[in-house]
Structure formats: structure tokens, C-alpha cells
Amino acid sequence: MAGMFGTDSGATGAAANAAFKKQLNKVYGWYTGGFFVFIIVLALLEQMGLPANWIGLIFLLATVALYAGIGIMSRTTDAAEYYVAGRRVPAIYNGMATGADWMSAASFIGMAGTLYLTGYGGLAFIMGWTGGYCLVALFLAPYLRKFGQFTIPDFLGARYGGNLARLIGILAAILCSFTYVVAQIYGVGLITSRLSGLAFEIGIFVGLGGILVCSFLGGMRAVTWTQVAQYIILIIAYMIPVVWLSVKQTGVPIPQVIYGSQLEKVTAKEKELRADPKELEVIEIFKQRAAAADAKLKDVPAAMAADKAAAEQKLADLKAQNAPLAEIQAAEKALAALPATEADARKAYAAAKAANAARAVPLAGMPSHAQIYAGDPNGDEAAKKAFDTSRRNFLALVFCLMVGTAALPHILMRYYTTPSVKEARESVFWSLFFIFLLYFTAPALAVLVKYEVMTVLVGTPFDRLPEWIAAWNRVDPSLLTVQDVNGDGIFQLGEMRIGGDIIVLATPAIAGLPYVISGMVAAGGLAAALSTADGLLLTIANALSHDLYYKMIDPNAPTSRRVMISKMLLLIVAILAAMVAAQKPADILFLVSAAFSFAAAAFFPALVLGIFWKRASSMGAVLGMIAGLGITFYYMVTTQPWLRSVFGVTSPVELWWGIQPISAGLFGVPVGFAVIILVSLVTPAPKKEVQELVEHVRYPNLKSA
């Protein structure tokens, strides 16, 4: 059975590779057909009365069991198999595995949601992430494959000599990978809780079992074949609801084609809603609430006393009227929840002011979907400044995501698994193709959902709102809340607060599809989060076991001990990441983007100069990585609200040229390049054999190489 996904024999040669690829085609062909049969059977069972919670549980257990099965069949203790899957993954399958590795919770869950909430601004993620693969193809993947190491710190150690560059690479790989994996495990908890009905914190650790069983048993080999299976599930799960929604609204089954016409309808509806008297009424109420919170901040002790007296009076009135027990208990709970100290009250009033002010704007705080940048280049001074800042941040984000993509260790590791340099280059093409399928669809999904919300939900009586709203409110009220603000019993757009992380997961319900499709989409999201988490955890564990333990501490360690240490470290890191994710530290998209800035600043200059400039020295690389990463981290800590609270930063926020912390890598990358170049010019050149190796990797046909 294990032979289905390769053996430890390390068979080589064109004939063996062709036979292996043919076998894979057969296995995954049957697998895809089996998945469709599984969906059809569940759909029939739903029509026969199978409860929704059972469907969700079946999806959860079946998919996790499937991944576990592949992990068990692919178990290995061979170092080459564990670290680089025996270097024999065909280009098309490596592209599919890379697509799954790449389709994180942010891409699958967050991408369309970001486009829904920010409109044009969200396209920065698509442009940056897609453009990054062009950099990978041109500057990194084939050359790194020629060097032949197992990991990125391994490359840094071999190229720059000594252990210092390797150590900095290990620390940077752990930082960006750990930040990224926390976001994936957060997504796992979100989806698992929706599928199973378990509490979010419990859902995290249930999903963690599915992550560990693959990477723990079989390393890169198990992760690779699991990721291929996960890609098939996630792309089917993503496409079916969008196609269905497209047919429902337009009769055309190709959502990418009708994107433009639906965007025009959304733009017209936005104009209508901006002038709607009921929407304006809701906006005015939020303005009044923001003003009331501001007034409380001017005299906090008096406001605390007034709030307490009002809560006590309400409770007394309910008791006097012999009100229902639920109302009395709610009033008691509200009284008990009042801030106990002046500091807590000030914090609560400030939060209320900010939250209400954010909603006291048209379209529930969202910009017009087709508006390119905020502000107006032809407007007054404030409008011009807003336009320039918005455009600057858009371009900065594209840059950070593009360069960060080209430097993420868990993605670059994938190109070490191909049989040859040629297949490494082909693999980048296939990666782009498989990623394109989802990215080309996400903008259409965002517009289709927005059209559905604005034309179907808006104007619906509150007592007739669809069940999915209440269901998601139970999962996490911060993701979706609906409140009849103006008390007219009719839903207005401004009365809903929705988080981008649920747009994709809720799409089947929004489209009125059977619950089995909702379960399938959640399973797709789970596949996306699990696949990326597998790759990231493996990157961290390998950096510690292979690069730190084997290369720096005990070079004589036997293979079995190295692999076992990697497995133990993987388990420890996974549990730590789950504990951090259970605290809900920040939204998925910020965590992921922070990882891109860290990777861009730490690795991109050192990798590019290490490949294309033979004069780049060890000390230059070390200081360049430290400087780039240091500047990036400093800017994030001093400007990002959650990080400021973690590190106790109280000084006023000062944005450099108005750049948001999500794009902090914009400052780290040029600093990294400058430091490496300047230090390399004033320090001794690398050894002759290192320079010859660089020449050979770039120009393999040179006689001197």
C-alpha cells in the first residue's frame, strides 16, 4: 500500500519516473471520482432527512481520516524522503501540492472576504501573490534546486559559509513560519467549530490532529501527497458555489465572465443605498452613539455612576413588572458586565466611540466596490492627500506580498522535491496555473455575494432573515452581528457587521444551496488551512532538527535520530501555535501579511544576492538579514495596534510616509540589500570554491565551473 505514494528505495531514471507519474494519475483520478460520489451520496442523504450537524461532522471526520490515511501510507524514516520527498515529485503534482501549500486560510477564506469589504483595494493581494511566483520562477526556484540543499537555512549555510548565516536563517524561518501557521490554525478552529458545533478553542485542537498525522509520520513525502488530495477538494469546493451563484443571478455558469456586468449592478445599488432614508437613519443613530461615548470619556466617573444607576433601574423595573426570566437574567448580566474600574471604563468608552464612528458612514463602512483609491486626485487638499496615501499603500502592499511570496521558506522548499532543475521550472508554471484558478474566481465571488446581500437581504424583515445569520453569530459574534438599530423591523445594510473571514464559508447558504455544499466548502477551507499548516510546521521542525541540530550541534547524528527529533519538535511547535491561535490574536489577513513582510526582509536580499552576486559575503548576509528583519519588526511593533498592546508601546503612532504596518517589509527589503552590498564590499570576499559554485549554478556550461 505504501508503494502507492513511493517507497524508500529511491528509484531513479526516466522510465521509473514515467511509471510513477502514470501510477499517480490513476490514483488521483479514482480519488477525484470518489469525492464526487461522496458529495452526491451526502446530498441524497440530506434530502432523506440527515441533519445538518451530522453532515458537517461526516465531512470533518471523513476528510481528516483521508489525510491521516495518506500520512500513514507515506510514513518514512529515510532522510531524503522525509525532507524532500525523495526529489521525485513530477512537476504537475508538485505544482498542485504547491497550490495547496499556498492556498492558505487567507487565500481560501480571507481573499474573497477582503475583496468584499475593501473592493478594488483587495486586488493588491491577488496582484502581489501572483506576481511573487513570477519572481520565484525567474530568480529563485531553478537556482536553489541546482544548489541541492534541503532547506533555505541549509542554502544560506552552504552559500555564505559558517553557521552564523545559517542560524539567522533558522531564526527568521521560524519567525515568519510561526506567524503564518498561527493564522492557519486559527482558520482550522473557525472551520472545525462550524462543521462540528464544537467550541472554537476545542475545534483548534481537533483540527490539529489532522495536521500532525501527515507531517509527523511521513514528513515532506506525506505532506506532498496529502496536499495534492487537499488541492482537489479545495478547488472543487471553491468553484461549485460560485458557479451556482452565477447561474442563479445571471444564468451564466462562468462567474469570471459576468464579473463586469454584476459589478455595474452593485455600483448602481451602492448609489441607491447611499441616498436611502432608512440607511441614513441608521448612520445618524451610530453618530449619536459615538457622540454619547465621547461625552462619557469627558467625565468617566460620572458616566460610570449613570450607567450603573440606569442598569439597576432597568433590572428593578423588569422585576416589578414580573417580566420573563430571560429578560431579567439578561439585565442582571448587563449590570454585572459594567466596567469595575475607571481605567476599564475609559477603555470601554473609547472602544464604543471608535466602533460606532466606524459604522456611522454609508455602505456599512465599505468603500464603493469599483473605487480605485480613497480620496480624489482632483479634490481639495485632504482628498488629494487621502488619494496619494491610498495609492502608496496599495503599491507598498503589492511589493511586500510579491517579494514575500518569493522568499517564503515553506514555498521554496517545495522546489527541492522535483527530479530535476527543468521540472523545478515547470513546477512553478503549474503552481501559477493551479493558483490562478482560485484567484481568478475570488473577485467574481466577492461581487456576486455583495449583490446578493444588497438586493436580497436588504429590505427583508428581521423575523424572516435566513438561518445562516444566526448560525454564524453563534460561531463567533465578532464575525457576524445583526441588530435592528432603528427599530423598524426591516434589515438595512448598515445594521450588519460582517467579518471577511466568513464570506466564502457562508456563500452556499447565502446562495440558498443545500447544506451539503456548505459542508463541502468548509471541508475545502479546512483542506486549505491544513495543507499550509503542514508545510509550515515541517519548515519549522526541519529548521530546528536538520539545520540547528544536525548541521550545527551533532553532525554525526544518525538519520533515524534526526528524523525522530524533527517529529518531536514538530509536535511541540504545533501545540504552541495552537495555544497562540486559541487567543484569537489578530485577523487572519494581518497575520499572514506580517509573515510575508518578515520573509521578504529576512530572506529575499540574501537569496537573490547569494545567487546572482558571487562577491556577497557571509558578514554582509548576516548583517543584512538582521538589519532588514529588525527594521520591519520595529515598524510593526510601533504601529500595529495588537503588537503595540503586546509589547506595551504607548507612544503615539507615527506612520512613515503613511505606510500601514501590513507593508512594513517595504522598509526592510531595501535596507537588507543596502547592508549586504555595502558590508560585502568592505569585508573579505567568499572563498574561491564558493564563488565558483555560484558561477556554476548560474552558468553550468562554463569551463571554469
N, C-alpha and C positions, 0 to 999 in steps of 0.2 A: 504493500500500500504506500509506503514511504517513497517508493520509486516514482510515483505519480508526480511528485514535486522535486525529484532529483535525489541522488544518493551522495554519499561521502566519497565515492570513488574518484570524482574529479575528471570524468570522461571528457576528452578533448577531440578536436578535429571537426572539419566541416560536416562530415556525414553524421557524426554524433549530435552536433548542434541542430542539423536539419531534422533528424528523427525526434529530438527533444522538443523542437518547436511544433512538429506535427502532433505529438502527443498532447502538448498544451492546448492546441487548437481544439482537439477532440474533447478534452476535459472541460474546458471553459464553455464550449458550445453546448454540451449537455447541462452544464451548470446554469447557463442563461435560460435555456428552455425550462429547466426545473423551477427556476424562480418565477417565471410567468405562470406556470401551472399552480404553484403555491399561492400566488395572488388570486387566481381565478377560483381556486377551492375556498379560500377565505371569504371571497366576495359572495359565493354561493351560501356559505355557512352564515354570513351576516344576514342574507335575505331570509334564511330559515330561522333567524332569531338569536344568533350568537351575540351575546352582549359586547358592547364596545370595549369594556375594560379587558375582556378575555382576548379580543383581537389584538389589542396593544401588547398584552403580556406574551401572546404567542409570537408576535413579531420580535419582541425583545429577546425571548429565550431562544427562538429558532436562529436568529442571526448571530447571537453571541455563541451559541453551540456550534454553528457552522465555522466561525472563525477559530474557535477552540479546536475543532476537528482538524482544520488545516494546520494549526500550530502543532498539534500532536503528531500528525503525519510528517511534518517537516522538522521534527526535533533533530538536533545535531550537537556534537561536541567538537567538530572539526573547525579549526580557526578560520580558514578561508571561507567555509560555508557560513559560519556564524557572523563574520564581519562583512563579507562582500558577496554572499550567496554563490560562492564558487566562481565568480566572474563569468557566468554563462547565461545570464538572463537575456533573451532576444530583445532587440531594440523596441519592437512594438509592445511587448509585455512590460518592459522597463518603463516605456512611456506611459502605459496605463497605470502602473504602480506609482510612478512619479505624480501622475494626475491625482490619484487618490491621496498620496502623501501631501500633495499641495492643497487639495480640496478640504481645507480645514473647516472647523465650525464657523470661522469667519467668512469663508467663501460660500459655503453651502447655506448657513443660517443667516449670516450678517450682511452679505453683499446686497441682495435684493432689498433687505430692510433699510440699509443705508441709502440706497437709491430712492426708496420710498420716502424717507424722511428728508433727504437733502437734495433730491433731484439731480441736476447736472453735476453738482459738486461730487457726488458719489462716483462719477466716472473716473475720477483720479485713481481709484483703487484698481479698476479694470485696466486702465492705461499703464499704470505703474507695474502691476503684477505681470501683465502680458509682456510688456517691454523688457522686464527683467530676464525673461527666458531668451530673448534675443541676445542680451549681454552674455548669458550663460553659454549659448551656442558659439558666439564669436570669440569670447575672451577666456573662458574658463574650462568648460566640460572636457573638450578633447585633450587639452594640455595637462589637466590634472590626471586624466586617465593614463596619459603617457608616463607620468611620474610613477604611477602604480602603487601609491600608498593606500592604507585602509581608511584613514580619516583626515580631516582638514588639519588638526594639530600635528598629525603624522607628517603631512606635507610641509608644514611650517618648520618642523624639526629637521627634516631632511634638506630642505632648501636653504634654510638660514643657519644650520649647524648649531650644535649645543642644545641644551634643554630649556634655556630661558624663553626663546620664541615659542617652543612647544608648550611651556607652562602658561604663558599669556594666552595662547590659543585655546588651551583647555579651559581656563577661567572664562574667556569670552564665549566659548561654545556653550558652557554650562549656563551662563547668564542669559543669553538670547534664547536658548532652547528651553530653559526652565520657565522663562516668562511666557513663551509661546505655549508650552504644554499645560500651564495653569489655565489658559484660555480654552484649550481643547477639553480639559476635564470639566471645566465649568459648563461647556456645551453638552458634554456627556450627561452631567447631572440634570440639566434642563430637559433634555430629551427623554432620559430614563424616567424621570418623575412624571412626564406627560404620558408616556407609554404604559407605565405600571401603576401610577397613582401613589407611588412611594414619596416620602418627603424628599426634598431636593438634596439634602445632605446625605441621606441614605442612598439615593439614586446615584450619587457620585461614586460611592464605593462599590455599588453593584456593577456599574459600567467599568470600573477599574479592573474587575476580574476579567472582562473581555479584552482589555488592553494587554494585561500581563500575560495571559495564557499563550499569546502568539510570540511576543518578543522574548519572553522568559525562556520558552522551550527551544525555539529554533533561530533566534537572532534574526539577521537580515534575510536569511532564506525563508523562514516562516513569515516574516513581515512582508516580504515581496509578494509571495503567492496569496497571502491574505489581502493585501492591498489591491491586487488585480480583481479578486472577488468583490471587494468593497466598492471599487470603482463602478463595476457593472451595476450593483444595487443602487449606488447614489445617483448615477446619471439617469437611470430609468425612473427612479423616484422623483427626480427633479423635473424631468421633461413631461411626464404624463399629466400632472395637474395644470401645468402652464398651457399645454396643448388643449386640454379640456376647457379651460377658462377662455382661451382664444376662440374656440368653436362656439362656446356659449354666447360670447359678446358679439362676434363678427361672422361666424360661420366658416372662418378660415382656420385650418389646422396648423398653420405655420406662424407662431407668435412673433417671430422676428420680422416677418413681412408686414404685419399690421401694426407694428410698434408706432410708426409715424402718425397714422390716422387716429389711433387711440390717444396719443399724446395731444393731438389737436383738440379732441373732445375733453380731455382732462383740463387743458388750458382754458377752454371756454367755461367749464364748470367752476374752475377756480375763480374766474372773474365774477361769475354769478354769486358764489358763496361770499366773496369779499363784500358784496353790497347787500347781502341778505339781512333783513332787520333782526331776525332771531339770532343769527351768528354775532351781529354787532351787540345785541343784548347780553350774550354770554361774555363777550370781550369786556364790556363795561363792568360786569359783576366781578370778573377777575381783577380789573383795575382797582375796584373798590376794596377787594380783599387785600391786594398788595399795599394799598394806602393804609388800611387798618393795621396791617402788620408793621408798617413803617412807623405809624403813630405809637404802637406798643413799644417799639425799640427806643423811643424818646424818653419813656418813663417805665422801665421794666418792672420795678416793684409794684407800682400802681396797677399795671396791666396784669401781673400775676394775681393780685388780690381780686381784681374784677373778674378774671377768668374763673377763679375758684368759687367766687360768690355765685356767678351765673350757673356753673355746673352743679353746685349744691342746690340752687333754687330749682333747676330743671328736675333733679332727682326727687326733691320734695314734692313738686307738682305731680310728677308721674305716680308717686306713691299715694298721694292724696286722691288722685283720680282713679286709683285701682287699675292702672294701666297693665297691659300684658307683661308677663315676666321677662320676655326677651327685651322689651324696651327698657325696663328698669335695670336689667343686667348691663345693657349697652351704656346706659347713663352712668352706672357705677364704674364701669370700665373706663369711660371717658374721664371721670373725675380722678381715678387712680393714675391715669396716664399723664396728668398735668405735670409740667416740669417742677422738680423739687427744689432746685437752686436757681439763683439769679443767672448764673453762667449757662445753665441748661436752657433756661427760658430765653435768654438772649439768642442762643444758637437756634432754638426752635422758631423764634420770630423772624430771624434773618433768613432761615430756610424757607419759611412760609412766604416771605416777601419775594424772594427770588423765584420760587416755584410759580406763584400767581402772576408775577410780572412776565415770566416766560410764556404763559398761556394767554396773556392779555394782548394778543396780536392775531391778525387774520390767519386762517387756514391752520389753526391749532399750533401755530409757531413754525410751520413748514414754509420754506420759500416756494415761489412758483416753480413748478417742476422743470419748465423749459428755460428758466432764467439762468444765464451762463454764470455770472458772478453777482455778488451782492453790490449794492450801490448803483451809481450811474456815472459813467465817464464824462457825461455832458451836464451833470447836475451841479449843485452847489459844492462848496469845499468839503463838507462832511461826506456827501455822496461820492465824490471823487476819491477821497481817502479810503472809504469803505470798498470801493471797486478795486483800487490798487492793492489793498491788503488781501482781499479775497482772491484776486488773481495770483498774487505772490504765494499765498498759502496753497493754492491748487497746484501750482508748478512745483513747489517745495515738496509736497506730498508725493507727487508723481516721481520726483527724483529719488526720494528716500525709499519708496516701495520698489522702484526699479533696481536701484543699486543693492538694496537689502535682499531682494529676491536672488540676485546673482551671487550673494555671499552667505546664504543660509546653509549651515553645515549639514543639516539633515537632507536637504535637496541635493547638494553637491555630492554627498556620499552615494546617492543613487547611481551616479555615472561611473562609480568604481565597479559596479556589478556587471557591466556589459562585457562580452567576449573580446572586443577589440575597440580601438580608437574610432574606427569607422562607424561601428554600431553605437558608440557613445554619442557621436554627432547625429546619427539618425534618431537616436533615442530622444534627443532634445526636440526634434521635429514632431515626433509622435506625442511628446509631453505637451507641446503647444497645441496640437490638434485636439487632444482629449480635454484640455483645459478650456480651449476655445468653445467647445460645445456648451459648456455651462455659462461661461462669461458672456457669450453672445445672446444668451437667453435671459440672463438676470435683469437687464434694463427693461425688457418687454414684460417680465413678471411684475416688476415694481409698478409699471404704468397700468397694467391690467387690474392689479389689486386696488390701486388708488381709484381707478374708475369705478370699480365695484363698490368700494366704500362710499364714494361721493354720490353715486347715483342710486344705490340700493339701500345702504344703511341710513344715510342722512334722510331724515323725514319719517323714519319708522318709529311708531310708538314704543316706549321703553318696555312695555309688557309683551311686546312681540319681537324683541331682539333675538337673534339666533343663539342657540345654546353654547356655541363655541366661545362666546364672550365671557360667560360665567365660568366656563371650564378653564380658560386661561387665567382668569382672575384668581381662581383657586390655586393654580400652579405657582404664580408669583404676581401679587398685585402691582409690583413696580413695573412689570411688563405690560399690563393692560388694566386700566381702570375706566369705568364709565359712570358718570354721575349727572343726574338731571339738575344742572346748575341753575337754570332759570325757572324750574318748576312747572314747565308747560307739558310735561309728559311725552315730548317728542325729541328724538335724538338729533342733536346738532354736531357738526364736525368738531367744534371747539370743546365739546363735552367728553371727548375721548382722549385719553393719554395712552399712547401705544409705543412699545419699545420695538426697535428694528429687529431684535433677535427672534421675534415670533412671526414675522410676516410670511416667511416661507413655510414654516411649520403649520401655520393656520390657513394657508392658501386653499387646500382641499375643502375645508369647512366653509371658508368664505365663498368658494365656488359652488357650494351645495353638493359636493361629491359624497359618496358613501364613506363611512368611517374607515373602511379597509384602505382607502387611498391615503387618509390621514396617517394611519399606521405605517403605510409604506414610506411616506415622506419622512416620518420620524425615524424609521429604520435607515433611510438614506442619510439623514443628518447624523445619526449615530455612527454609520459607516464612515462618514467624512471625519468626524471628530476622533473616532478610534484609530483610523488609518494614520492620521497626522500624529496623534499621541504616541502610537507605536514607534514611528520613525524618530520622534524627538527623544523619547525615553532611551531608545537604543543609542542615539547620538551621545547623550549624557553619560550613559553607562560605559560606552566604548571609550569615551574620552578619559574616563577615570581608570578603567581596567587596562586598556591597551596602551594609551598614551602616558598616563601617570604611573600606573603600577608596573607594567611590563617594560616600557621604554625608559623609565627614569628610576624606578626603585629596584626591580628584580628582573633584569634582562634574561636570566636563566630559568625563569618560571616556565613549567611545562604547559602545554596547550590546555589541558583539561583544567588546570588551576586558573588560568587566565579567563577561560570561558565561565567557570563557576563564579569567580569574583565579579565578572560582568553581570551575571544573573542576580547575584545578591545586591549589588549596587543598584541595579535597575528596580528591584523591589523597593528598596529604601527611598529612592528618588520619587518613585510613583506615589508612595504613601505621603511623602512630604508635599508633593504637588497637589494631591487630593485634599490635604488639610488646608492648604492655602486657598484652593478653589472654593472650599466649603464656606469661606468667609465672604465670598462674593466681592472681591477686592475692587474691581472696575469692570466696565463693559468689555465685551469680547474684542471689539474692534480696536480699542485703545491698547489692550494687552498685546494683541498681535502686531500692531503698528510699532509699538515700543520695541518688540523683538527685531523688527526689520531695521530700525534705526541703530540698534546695538550691533547687529550683524554687519550692516553697511560700514559703520565707523570702525569696527574692530578688524574686519577681515578684508574688505574689498581692496583698499590700497595695498595691503601686504601681499594679497594673492596676485593682483594684476602686475605690480612691480616685480614680484618674485618670478613671474613667468616671462615678462617682456623686457626686464632690465637686469642684466647679469651683474651690474655693479651694486644693486641693492644689498646692503649689508645686514648682518644679524642685529647689531645695535640699533640701526635705523629702523628695522622692522619692529623690534621690541618697543622702542620709544614711540614710534608712530602709532602702534596699536594702543598703547597706554594713553597717549595724548588724545587720539580720536575718540576712544571709548570714554575717557574721563570728561571731555567737553560735553559729549552727548548726555552722559548720565547727570552731570551737574545741571545742565539746562532743564532736563526733565524734572529733577528733584525740586528746582526752584520755581517751576512754572505750572506743573501739573497738580491739580487740587488733591487727588488721593495720595500721591507721593509726598506732597508738602505736609499732609497730615501725618503720614507715616514717619517722616524724618523731623517733624516738629518745626518746619520752616514757617516763620511768622512775618518775615519781611514782605513788603509789597511786591506783587508780581510785576516783573519787568520783562516784557517780550522783546527779543532782539528783532528789529525791523518788522515787528508784528507777527513773527512766525510762531505758530502754535506748537506746543510741546510734542504733538504727534509726529512732527517733522524735525525733531532735534538732530537727526543724523545729517541734516543739511550742513551743520557746522562741524560735525566730527569728521566727515569724509575728506574735505579739503585740508583740514588740519593734519589728518593722518598722512595724506600724500605729501604735504609740505615737509613734515617732520622726517619721514622716511628718506626723502630725496636729500634734504639738507644734511642730515646726520650721516647718510651713506657717503656723501661727498667729502666729509672730513674725518671719516673713520677708515680703517684698512679694508681693502676690497675682499670679497669672499675668496676662499681657496680656489686654485685653478681648476680642480676637478668639478667643483660646484658650478663654476662659470661654464665649463664645457658641457656639463649636464643640461644647463639652461639652453645653451645653443643647440644641443642635440634634440631636446624636446620641441623646440620651435622649428629647427631646420634639420630634420633627421637624415637628409641626404648629403649634408656637408661632410667632406672627408675628415676634417679636423675633429668631428664628433665621434 
